[in-house]
Amino acid sequence: MSAYLMLLAPSANHVYAAETATLAAAELAVTSPDLGAAVERRVAGVDYLAFEADDLDPRKIAAQSSVLALFGSEPAADVPTTSPSEVLLRPIELPRSDVLDDDLVTIPKYRGKTNELFTRLLLHVTLSQVTTRRGTAAAGRDAPTGHDQTRRQFDVLDPLAGRGTTLLTAWTAGHNAYGVELDTSAFEQFAGFLKTYLRRKRLKHTAEVTTVRRDGRMMGQRLDATARPGEQTRGHRAVPDAPQLAMTMFTGDTRDAAVLFGKRKFDAIVTDAPYGVVHGATDARRAPRENGKRGSAGHPTGHRPGGDRDRSPATLLADAIPVWAGQLRAGGALGLSWNTYGLSREDLAAICTDAGLEVRDDGPWLQFAHRVDSSIKRDLMVAVKPARLVS
């Protein structure tokens, strides 16, 4: 087997940076189980993730959330093998995995934003479990299902979209993105940013916000957008084989996601659940509920004047996950990150199982938990809708 060293991208978040190697090793084990176990290794004062492989596919490494560069490694010929830190590094070119520039995700700055690298990780590990038949090759040809999704385009829903970090991450990776967000202000800020970005990047695109009406009454707003990164413009260099991207986002309650999207099904549902202590709602759903993440750390708790009931994030997930499960295509996957201090892994797994999903709950799947701050220990869970079920 050949030996490799993967250089990890730096993170501006010092807490996440301390966990990057552990999370990257778990991500690699989940998405590329054919590789040897990855371990941290320091060479000349620089930390790498070391692993071995018989037949390495650079596309799989390029899709890793934290990869910065990849090297083949071998002991230096003139150095004793007892000095493992002395190695020769052979740079390996990684193909471009993104169809849009990463500044689509990194430009927006606001309190409570989910770490961009973690969002990419959550999306990647979730899509690695998708076996739907609807994924299409970027170049229009059939592509295999299962772990190798590097050339497939998926329909990804974030039913707690916030200001769109997951939606933008999905677009960057070449997937269609769909969302639901109750906070009208967050929706409007996201729509405004996306329109401005597409215009300044001179991408071929469409973007329009319309009013949703039913029975003559205003029900909310809807954003519809497309982008065509594969088309050349005077200010944009075409990305070879990049697919056309579609996006739809509604304002509304996540428990109404199936009503908002009707019969549309999705290959994956990827979301970062609220981290707060309480999550407000009313029986009539007239008092808006914030999708704030942290609560005690200064983010919205979700309680609004006029609400007659508070909901914990655990209750919200118990209500919402059965709805989301019904929106998955057969073979689709739900990827969810949450604060384990508010809901145990066992209880969340039980909610997913009761909704008819099969939880990935062993081996490297148990290695993603990490501390965000004193009140938040974040973990992720992926659960799959069995392919034998009719979507």
N, C-alpha and C positions, 0 to 999 in steps of 0.2 A: 504493500500500500504506500502511496505517496503522502508526504506530510505537508501541511499547509498552515499558514498563520494568517488570521484575519484581523486587520487593524480596525478597532472600533472608533466610530465617530464620537467626538467630544460632545458633552451635553452641558448647556448653560445652567441647568438645574443641578446643583451639587449633590442633592439627595439622590436624584435619579442616576447621576454619574457613578455614584458608589455602587449602584446595583446593576449597572449596564452589563457587565461581563456575565453575571449570573443569569440575567434575563435573556441575553443573547444566546447563551449556551442552551437554555430551555427552548427558545424559539428555533434554533438550528435542529435540535433533537426532534421537535414536533414536525417541522416542515421538510426536513431532509433526514428521515430515519435510516437511510442507507449509509450515512456517513458514520465514522467512528465518533465516540463520545468526545465532546469538546471540553477543554480545560484551559484555565488561564495560564499564560506563560509570559515571563518577562525576558526580553532580549535587549541588551544594551540600554537598560533603563526604560524601555517602552513596553507597555502591556499589550499583549495580543491574545486572541482566542486560538488555541492550537487544536487541530483535528487531523484525521487521516481519511483517505478515500481511495478506492480502486479506480473509479471512473468519475471524475468530478464534472458536474454540469455548472459552468460559470453563471448561467442564468439564475439558478437557485440561490447562489451566494449573492448575486446582485440584488435579489429581492429582499434580503435580510434588512430589518429595520435599522440596524446600527452599524452596518458595514461602511467603512471608509475606503479600504484597499485590501487586496488579497495578494499573498505571496506564497510561492512554493518554497519550502525550506529544506536544507540539507546541511549536515555538519561540514564545517570548513575543513578542507583537505589537510591543512598544516596544523590543525589544532587537535589535541587528544580528545577522544570521545567522552572523556570524563569532564569536559567543560561544555555542558549542554547549552550554555548561553552564547557560545560562539557558533553562529550558523551563517550560511550564505542564503540570501533572500533573492528570489527570482520573481519580479513583478508579473502578475497575471492580469491582463486587461479584462475588466468586467463589462458586459454589454449594458447599454442604457435600459433600465427597467421602467423608468417614468416617462410619461408622455407630455407632462407639463413641468415647468420649473418648480422647485420646492419652495420658492418664495410665495407661492399661492397659499401655502399653509403657514409659513413663518412670519409673514408681514403682519397679520392681525395680532395685536397685543392687548390683552385685557385680563383683569383679575379673575381667577378661576378657570382660565384656559387649561385644558388637559394637555399634558406634555406631548409635543408633536411626535417624538420618537416612540412613546408608548402607544399613541393612537395608531401609528403605522404598524407596530408590533401586533396589537390587538386585531387589526384588519388582516394582517398577513396570516396569523395562526388560525383565524376563523375561516378564511378562504381556503386554507390548506385542507380543510375537512369537507368542503363542498363537493358533492358528486351529482349535482343536477345535470339534466340534459340540455338546459337552456344556455349554458355558458358558450360563447362563440369565440372563435379565433379572431384575433385582431385583423388578420389579413383576409378574413372571410372563409377560412377553411375549418373543417372539423378539428377539434383538439381533444386530447385524452382527458378523462375526468380523474378525480383523485388528487394526489398531492401536487402534481405539476400543473399549476394554474398560471404559469408565467406568460402564456400567450392567450389566455382566455379573458373575455370581458364578462363581468358579472353585474347583476342588478343588486345594489347594496342599499338597505334601508337603515337609517338612524332615527328611531321613533322618539328620541329625546335629544334633538339635534342641537339645542343651544345656539351658538353662533357659528356652527357649521364645521368644526375642525374635522370630524369624521367624513363629512361630505366632500370637503376639499381634499382630504387625504385619498379618498376613493377616486376622485377625478384625477389627481396627480398620478395614481397608479394605473389609470386607463379604464376605470369602471364607471358605470352609470350610478348616480347617487340620488337618493330620495330621502325626505325627512319630514318630521312633524315637530313643531315647537309651539308651546303655548304662549310664551312671552313674545308679544307683538314687537316690543322694542328690539329684542334680539333678532327676530326675523327681519325687521327693517334694516338693521345695521348690517346683517349678513348680505341681504340683497343689494344694498348700496355698495358694499365692498366688492362683491362679485362683478357687478356691472362696470365699476371703475377699473378693476383689474383687467377684465377682458378687453376693454377699450384701450387701455394704455399699453397692453401687450400686443395690440393689433392682431388679435386672433380672430379668425372667422367665427362669428358667434351670433346667437340670439339670446335675449334676456328680457323677460316681461313679468311684471307683477299685476295680477288681476284680482278682482273681488269675487269671492265665492258666494253665490246666492242659492237659496233653496226655498221654494214656495214664496218667492218674492222677498225673503228676508236675507239680510247680510249675515253670513255664517263665518266669515274670516277672509284671509288672503291666501293667494297662491303664487308661487314663483315658478316659472318654467324657463329653463335655459338650455342651450346647446353650445358646444364648442367643437371646432374641427382643427385640432393641432396638426393633422396630417396635410393641411392645405397651406401652401406658401402665400405670404402676403408681403407687402413692402417693408413691414417691420417685424415679421416673424418667419423664422426658418422652419420649413416643414419637418416634422418628426416622421421618419419612415415607418410605414405600416401602423401609424397611430389611428385608432378607431374614432369615430364621432362619439362625443360624450353627451349624455342627456342628464338633466337634473330637474326634479320637481320637489318643492317643499311647501307644506301647508302650515298655517297657524291652526292650532287645535290641541285637544287633549290626547295624550298618547293612547289612552284606552279607547279612543275613537279612530285609531289608525286604520283599522279595517274598513270603517265606514268612509273615511276620507279617500282611500285608494281603491275602494270597490273590489272588483275581482282580480286586480293586479296582484301577482305573487312575486316573491323575491328569492334570489339565490342565497343571500346572507342578510342577517340583521346584526348590526354592530353598534353598540352603544355603551356609553359611560354613565352608569346610574348615579343618581344624586348621592352625595356624601353626608348631607345634613342630618340633624337630629329629627326634625319634623318636616313634613311636606304637605302643605295645606291644600285642601280641596273642599268643595261643598257638594252636597248630594245633587243639587241642580246644575253643578258645574258652571255657575255664573261667576264665582270668584276665581280669577286666574291663579294657576299654580306655577311657581317658578321652577325651572330646571337647574337651580343653583346646586353646586357640587359640595360645598363644604360646611355651610351653616355656622358651626362654632368657630371656623377660621375666617369669618368675615363675609362669607358668601350668603346668598339668600336662603332663608330657611323654608320658604314656601308659604308662610302664613300671610294672608292678606286680610285687610279689614272687610267685614261682611261675610267672611267664611264661617260656617257653623261647625266645621269639623277639621281636625288636623289628621294628616296621614304620615306615617313613617315611611322611609324608603322601602322597608320590608313589605309593608302593605301595598305600596304602589306596585312593586314587582309582582306580588302575588296576584294583583288585579290585571296587570299588563301582559305578563309572559304568556298566558293562554291566548290572548289576542294576537300577540306577535307570532306565536307558534302556528296559528292558523294562516298567517300571511307568508309562510315559508313554502317554497316548492319542495316536493319530495326530494330528499338528498341535500336540502339546504341546511345551513348552520346558523345558530344564534351565538354570537360572541358578546359577552357582557363583562364589564369590569365594575367593581363595587367595593364599598368599605366594609371589611369583615367585622369591624367593631359594631356595626348595626345589624348585620345578618350573617349567620354562620355559613360556612361552605356547605355543610350538611343540609341546612334548611333550604338554601338556594337550590341545591341539587334536587331536593324533594319537589320543589315547585316546578322545576323543569321536567322532571320525570312524570309528574302528574299531568303536565301539559302534553305528554306524548313524545317527549324528546329524549334522546340517549346522550347522557353526559359523559364527556371525556374526563375521567377522574382518576388517572393513575400515571405512574412514571413521571415524565417531564411536565405533565400538566399540573403537578403539585408543586412546581418550583417557580411559579410566577409571583407569589405574594411578596410584597415589599412595602416598606414604610414610606409614607408621603410626608406626614408630620405627626405630632404627638397624639392627634385625635383620629388619624386616618391610617389604616393599614389596607392597602389596595391589593386586590387579587383579581384574576380573570377566570372565567368559566366559558367553555365552549360546549354546546349541546347540539346534536344533529337530529333532524327529522328523518326517520327511517325511509329509505328509498322505496320500500314496499308499500308505503301509504300513498293513496291517491291525492295529489296536490289540488 
